Amino acid sequence: MGVSAELSSLEEKVMMYLVSGLTVSQTAEQLSLSDLLIVSVLATVRQKLAAKTNLQAAARFALKHNAAG
């Protein structure tokens, strides 16, 4: 799957919200963070999961967590 590093707790929280269907703005609101920070976190997650899109990152995150789970 190409995972190069473990995700931080913030990265995991952001991905949990994304996988559950929340938008960037909704995720930012839930975590009391800025939209810009969430976009930055998603860029880091995409890099760590070797994903080209947020959707691909969400799928890889969900598969990893279902397998671990």
C-alpha positions as CSV (number, residue, x, y, z in Angstrom):
1,M,0.0,0.0,0.0
2,G,3.0,2.3,0.2
3,V,2.7,3.6,3.7
4,S,5.9,5.4,4.5
5,A,5.2,6.5,8.1
6,E,2.7,6.2,10.9
7,L,0.1,8.9,11.1
8,S,0.0,11.3,14.0
9,S,-3.0,11.5,16.2
10,L,-4.1,14.7,14.5
11,E,-3.7,13.1,11.1
12,E,-5.8,10.1,12.2
13,K,-8.5,12.3,13.6
14,V,-8.7,14.2,10.4
15,M,-8.9,11.0,8.4
16,M,-11.6,9.6,10.6
17,Y,-13.7,12.7,10.0
18,L,-13.0,12.5,6.2
19,V,-13.9,8.8,6.0
20,S,-17.1,9.5,7.9
21,G,-18.1,12.0,5.2
22,L,-17.3,15.4,6.7
23,T,-15.9,18.2,4.5
24,V,-12.7,20.0,5.2
25,S,-14.6,22.9,6.8
26,Q,-16.7,20.6,8.9
27,T,-13.6,18.8,10.1
28,A,-11.9,22.1,10.9
29,E,-14.9,23.1,12.9
30,Q,-15.1,19.8,14.8
31,L,-11.4,20.1,15.8
32,S,-11.5,23.9,16.4
33,L,-8.8,24.3,13.7
34,S,-8.5,26.4,10.5
35,D,-9.5,25.0,7.1
36,L,-5.9,25.8,6.0
37,L,-4.5,23.6,8.7
38,I,-6.8,20.7,7.7
39,V,-5.8,21.1,4.0
40,S,-2.1,21.0,5.1
41,V,-2.7,17.9,7.3
42,L,-4.4,16.1,4.3
43,A,-1.5,16.9,2.1
44,T,0.9,15.3,4.6
45,V,-1.4,12.3,4.9
46,R,-1.6,11.9,1.1
47,Q,2.2,11.9,1.0
48,K,2.5,9.3,3.8
49,L,-0.1,7.0,2.2
50,A,1.3,7.5,-1.3
51,A,-2.1,8.8,-2.4
52,K,-2.8,11.3,-5.2
53,T,-6.2,12.4,-3.9
54,N,-8.0,12.7,-0.6
55,L,-10.4,10.0,-1.7
56,Q,-7.6,7.6,-2.4
57,A,-6.0,8.5,1.0
58,A,-9.4,7.9,2.7
59,A,-9.7,4.5,1.0
60,R,-6.2,3.4,2.1
61,F,-6.8,4.7,5.6
62,A,-10.1,2.9,5.9
63,L,-8.6,-0.4,4.5
64,K,-5.7,-0.2,6.9
65,H,-8.0,0.4,9.9
66,N,-10.4,-2.4,8.9
67,A,-7.5,-4.7,8.6
68,A,-6.1,-3.7,11.9
69,G,-9.3,-3.8,13.5
